Amino acid sequence: MEEFKIEHYNKVNKEKPFPKFSSLEATECLLIKERILIKIQNKTSFKTDVELMISLRENSTSIPDFNASTAGFNLREVFEKYQILVPEEIYINWYRFDKIDRFKFADLNNNFGFIWYPGVDDIDMFSEELNWIISIDDSGFIYLFKG
């Protein structure tokens, strides 16, 4: 999690601290990336992290009914509409599966506008089971990969 986001949140929410989260260690990120590689490898082949990210997008379905940059966006509604079980904890990939944070889903959903920034962030969200990956690009477009 980038420090400026926490600082911005704290300026706006003086009485309530930024939601608790944990950043995964490099070895944990690598294990997650390997699990994702196995899921996507069955669909395509690639050699680099950039190719992994491209392959993930190519094997995902666009979700046109929602846009994360829309006022009042609610992540829970995406889960409900696409019949994805809402996890207690959710992981957020910030780059190439080498910078991953873990949040409680409720905290992410309730504070989404302080965590994902339009025009800046491309993120991938997933649960421990990795049965799905929801990606949101910097324009707010949403994609769903089911593995």
C-alpha positions as CSV (number, residue, x, y, z in Angstrom):
1,M,0.0,0.0,0.0
2,E,1.4,3.3,-1.0
3,E,1.9,5.7,1.9
4,F,0.3,8.7,0.2
5,K,-3.0,6.8,0.1
6,I,-2.9,6.2,3.9
7,E,-2.0,9.9,4.5
8,H,-4.8,11.1,2.2
9,Y,-7.3,8.8,4.1
10,N,-6.0,10.0,7.5
11,K,-6.5,13.7,6.4
12,V,-10.1,13.0,5.4
13,N,-11.0,10.6,8.3
14,K,-9.4,12.1,11.3
15,E,-11.4,10.0,13.8
16,K,-11.0,6.7,12.1
17,P,-7.7,5.0,11.3
18,F,-6.9,3.6,7.9
19,P,-8.1,0.0,7.6
20,K,-5.7,-2.7,8.7
21,F,-3.9,-4.6,6.0
22,S,-0.8,-6.7,5.6
23,S,1.7,-6.7,2.8
24,L,2.9,-10.1,1.7
25,E,6.5,-11.1,1.8
26,A,8.3,-11.6,-1.5
27,T,8.2,-15.4,-1.1
28,E,4.5,-15.4,-0.5
29,C,4.0,-13.3,-3.6
30,L,6.1,-15.7,-5.6
31,L,4.0,-18.7,-4.4
32,I,0.8,-16.9,-5.5
33,K,2.3,-16.0,-8.9
34,E,3.2,-19.7,-9.4
35,R,-0.3,-20.8,-8.6
36,I,-1.7,-18.2,-11.1
37,L,0.8,-19.4,-13.7
38,I,-0.5,-22.9,-13.3
39,K,-4.1,-21.8,-13.8
40,I,-3.4,-19.6,-16.9
41,Q,-0.7,-21.9,-18.3
42,N,-3.5,-24.4,-19.3
43,K,-4.9,-21.7,-21.5
44,T,-1.7,-20.1,-23.0
45,S,2.0,-19.9,-22.7
46,F,4.3,-17.0,-21.9
47,K,7.8,-16.2,-20.7
48,T,7.7,-12.9,-18.8
49,D,5.7,-11.2,-16.1
50,V,4.4,-8.8,-18.7
51,E,3.2,-11.7,-20.8
52,L,1.5,-13.1,-17.7
53,M,-0.4,-9.9,-17.2
54,I,-1.4,-9.8,-20.9
55,S,-2.5,-13.4,-20.8
56,L,-4.5,-12.8,-17.7
57,R,-6.4,-10.0,-19.4
58,E,-6.8,-12.0,-22.7
59,N,-8.3,-14.9,-20.7
60,S,-10.7,-12.6,-18.7
61,T,-14.2,-11.6,-19.5
62,S,-15.1,-7.9,-19.6
63,I,-17.7,-6.8,-17.1
64,P,-19.5,-4.0,-18.9
65,D,-22.3,-3.4,-16.2
66,F,-19.9,-1.8,-13.8
67,N,-17.1,0.8,-13.8
68,A,-15.0,1.4,-10.6
69,S,-14.6,5.1,-11.4
70,T,-18.4,5.6,-11.2
71,A,-19.7,7.5,-8.2
72,G,-21.2,5.1,-5.7
73,F,-19.3,2.0,-7.0
74,N,-19.8,-1.0,-4.8
75,L,-17.5,-3.9,-5.2
76,R,-19.9,-6.2,-3.4
77,E,-22.5,-5.7,-6.2
78,V,-20.0,-7.0,-8.7
79,F,-19.6,-10.1,-6.6
80,E,-23.3,-10.6,-6.2
81,K,-24.2,-10.1,-9.9
82,Y,-21.5,-12.5,-11.0
83,Q,-22.2,-15.0,-8.2
84,I,-18.8,-14.9,-6.7
85,L,-18.6,-15.9,-3.0
86,V,-17.5,-12.8,-1.1
87,P,-14.3,-13.8,0.8
88,E,-13.6,-12.6,4.3
89,E,-10.1,-11.6,3.2
90,I,-9.1,-10.3,-0.3
91,Y,-5.7,-9.9,-1.9
92,I,-4.8,-6.9,-4.0
93,N,-2.0,-7.2,-6.6
94,W,-0.5,-3.8,-7.3
95,Y,2.0,-4.7,-10.0
96,R,3.1,-8.0,-11.4
97,F,2.1,-10.2,-8.5
98,D,5.2,-9.0,-6.6
99,K,3.4,-6.3,-4.5
100,I,0.4,-7.8,-2.9
101,D,-1.6,-6.6,0.1
102,R,-4.3,-8.4,2.1
103,F,-7.4,-6.7,3.4
104,K,-10.7,-7.7,5.0
105,F,-13.2,-7.5,2.1
106,A,-15.5,-5.2,4.1
107,D,-12.7,-2.8,4.7
108,L,-11.7,-2.8,1.0
109,N,-15.3,-2.3,-0.1
110,N,-16.1,0.4,2.4
111,N,-12.9,2.4,1.6
112,F,-12.4,1.5,-2.1
113,G,-12.1,5.1,-3.1
114,F,-9.1,5.6,-0.8
115,I,-7.4,2.4,-1.9
116,W,-7.9,2.3,-5.8
117,Y,-7.2,5.5,-7.6
118,P,-8.6,6.1,-11.1
119,G,-6.0,7.1,-13.7
120,V,-3.2,5.6,-11.6
121,D,-4.0,2.0,-10.4
122,D,-4.3,-1.2,-12.3
123,I,-5.2,-3.9,-9.7
124,D,-6.0,-7.5,-9.5
125,M,-8.1,-8.9,-6.6
126,F,-8.4,-12.5,-5.6
127,S,-9.2,-14.8,-2.7
128,E,-6.9,-17.4,-1.1
129,E,-8.4,-20.1,-3.3
130,L,-7.6,-18.3,-6.6
131,N,-10.9,-19.5,-8.2
132,W,-11.3,-16.0,-9.7
133,I,-9.4,-12.8,-10.3
134,I,-11.1,-9.5,-10.7
135,S,-9.0,-6.9,-12.5
136,I,-9.7,-3.2,-12.6
137,D,-7.7,-1.0,-14.9
138,D,-6.9,2.6,-14.4
139,S,-10.0,3.7,-16.3
140,G,-12.3,1.7,-14.0
141,F,-13.0,-1.1,-16.5
142,I,-13.5,-4.5,-14.8
143,Y,-12.5,-7.9,-16.0
144,L,-13.2,-11.4,-14.5
145,F,-10.9,-14.4,-14.8
146,K,-12.4,-17.7,-13.6
147,G,-9.8,-20.4,-13.1
